[in-house]
Amino acid sequence: MSPRLEEITPRNLDAAIGIRVRPEQEYAVAPVAQSLAEAYAHPAGVAWPRLIVDDGRPVGFLTAFFDIDWHRDGSLYRSVLWRLNVSADAQGRGYGRFAVESVAAELRRRGAGEMYVSRHPGPDGPEAFHLGLGFCPTEEMDTGERVGALEL
């Protein structure tokens, strides 16, 4: 089988919340429960939380935001890969790439031309991963995180 995305439902909620990154990565990404709370605090249709499943096994979680009010003042709207949590025991198997490519495909389907991501700097952070997928660094910072952009 190949990985697929599942909408978060009561049936898979516990599996999603159970996704844990490696301990040294915890500083760089919020737990899934926090990501879900943030997703559902936004208006309907803005957040896109998904469980990454492979062969019936939950291996990761992502949240994308479509046309989110980036500065919270109505001046700029962006589509963003907000969170990506790949389970510690599933890392290095292509699930992160699958997640980014899936969000990019959804954004293209919706007519977007760019996808943004932000990341905490640090030795165990996702910078090399993002750069390897084609995200270009920007000079921008968002709440202490470096922002990257990917042309779609």
Long-range contacts (C-beta under 8 A, 24 or more apart in sequence): 1-54, 1-55, 1-56, 2-54, 3-52, 3-53, 3-54, 3-59, 3-94, 3-95, 3-98, 4-52, 4-53, 4-54, 5-50, 5-51, 5-52, 5-53, 5-62, 5-99, 5-102, 6-50, 6-51, 6-53, 7-49, 7-50, 7-51, 8-36, 8-49, 8-50, 8-51, 12-51, 12-53, 12-58, 15-51, 15-58, 16-49, 16-51, 16-58, 16-61, 18-58, 19-51, 19-58, 19-59, 19-60, 19-61, 19-85, 19-86, 19-87, 20-85, 20-87, 20-88, 21-85, 21-86, 21-87, 21-88, 21-91, 22-88, 22-91, 22-124, 23-88, 24-124, 25-124, 25-125, 27-120, 27-122, 27-124, 28-119, 28-120, 28-122, 28-124, 28-125, 28-126, 29-83, 29-84, 29-85, 29-126, 30-83, 31-85, 32-61, 32-83, 32-85, 35-61, 35-63, 35-82, 35-83, 35-85, 36-63, 38-63, 38-82, 39-63, 42-68, 47-82, 48-103, 48-106, 50-102, 52-86, 52-95, 52-98, 52-99, 54-90, 54-95, 58-87, 59-86, 59-87, 59-90, 59-93, 59-95, 60-84, 60-85, 60-86, 60-87, 60-90, 60-95, 60-96, 60-99, 61-85, 62-99, 62-102, 62-103, 64-103, 64-106, 64-107, 66-107, 66-110, 66-112, 70-142, 78-114, 78-116, 79-107, 79-110, 79-112, 79-114, 79-115, 79-116, 80-115, 80-116, 80-117, 80-118, 81-115, 81-116, 81-117, 84-126, 96-129, 97-133, 100-133, 104-150, 104-152, 107-152, 108-152, 112-152, 113-151, 113-152, 114-149, 114-150, 114-151, 114-152, 115-149, 115-150, 115-152, 116-147, 116-148, 116-149, 116-150, 117-147, 117-148, 117-149, 117-150, 118-142, 118-143, 118-145, 118-146, 118-147, 118-148, 119-145, 119-146, 119-148, 120-144, 120-145, 121-145, 121-146
